């Protein structure tokens, strides 16, 4: 599923522009993307479903911390410390510390870049945002009272 312009914007807001890029020589081979990629930088959680002991039975899900290095409307490119089988169904969870954005993806390719480092390309199949729920009015009032008391104390201490 291609990301809509709005979904693409949300993903790129979670990820900042990179401070470095890989040398062009590392990109040997033809470009396989269907949509132009945008450089990105950010840590995410990759959730990979395991295989159960009985055929067809789901296994335990394992989570791996990954580094997202580019995003396009069709997919995501990342660096991982663990190999991921091509055509696997995975979830990529991005968080800004408040909201979570989950991309359900299909792994298109996984290539060893160095010992213990893999480049993974994924097609986005589903997009889901979980926005943090606002605190209740009572909690907001309690925090406002706390900070108001702190401000008053600080002002009194400064004024002498």
ABEGO torsion letter per residue (X at the ends): XBBBAAAAAAAAAABBBBABBBBAAAABEBBABABBBBBBBEBBBBBBBBBBABBGBBBBBBBBBBBBABBBAABBBBBBABBBBBGBBBBBBBBAGABBBBBBBBBABBBBABBGBBBBBBBBABBBBBBBBBBBAAAAAAAAAAAAAAAAAAAAAAAX
